[in-house]
Amino acid sequence: MFDVSFGEMLTIAIVALVVIGPEKLPKVARTLGLLAGRMQRYVSGIKTEITRELQLQELQKMQEEVQSSMTAVETEVKQGVQQMASPVVEAAKEVEAIPRLEHPTQTP
């Protein structure tokens, strides 16, 4: 995260030892460590939430694409059924228009 070399860290430690003092330095270091850990967890939580939101947006986009594809397929199927149904209806009308021959009833 921060680009700090070993020499820079050693200089910071010596200055902290002089300014804070040897008695309070361990407590201050522990407190800084705890704060750094909390900050890392907070940043990690934010990254996780952002990742989830991006995944949710991707899923919603995919869902919209699938729904539009399904609508297109449904339209094509309905058109195909209508095209196939009209000749069948016409054939049925022609069959109904044919006069029926009456069969004489047979008497035994």
Secondary structure by P-SEA (a helix, b strand, c coil): cccccaaaaaaaaaaaaaaacccaaaaaaaaaaaaaaaaaaaaaaaaaaaaaaaaaaaaaaaaaaaaaaaaaaaaaaaaaaaaaaaaaaaaaaaaaacbbbbcccccc
